Amino acid sequence: MEPLEAAVAVLREEDQPLHWTKIQDLALRRGYLDPFEIADVRKALLAALADGVRSGVLEKRGTGVYAAATRER
């Protein structure tokens, strides 16, 4: 799973805004991200979160806190 897909999956499952460290932890624990396939998980996830905000898939709610974008868009 790509980092953005993993972040969106975690945020939709949890149905609440989360700090990126919690998103990373849950994605790793649930097997959405494989640290053996992604050289720098932290860097990849942070870049994916920024891309998600730019594309409208995610919303930034605060410093380091993200949520899945509302589906009414």
C-alpha positions, -999 to +999 in steps of 0.1 A: +000+000+000+013+035-008+018+059+021-011+082+011-035+052+008-023+039+042-029+073+058-064+077+043-073+041+054-062+048+090-080+081+092-112+067+078-111+037+101-104+058+132-129+085+120-112+113+138-082+136+133-049+121+143-013+133+147+010+120+120+029+099+145-003+081+155-011+076+118+023+062+112+021+039+142-013+025+133-004+021+096+027+001+106+009-020+132-019-028+107+006-038+080-004-010+056+032+003+055+061-021+053+094-006+067+113-031+047+099-018+014+099+019+022+134+031+031+123+061+052+088+056+064+086+089+082+098+109+052+075+091+028+045+094+051+050+132+057+054+138+020+022+118+013+003+137+039+013+170+024+003+157-011-030+146+003-037+180+017-028+197-016-050+173-036-079+177-012-080+141+000-069+151+035-074+181+057-048+196+080-064+203+114-035+216+133+003+212+137+009+177+126-028+167+128-047+154+098-082+142+090-098+125+060-115+151+039-153+152+042-169+132+015-194+160+006-168+177-016 
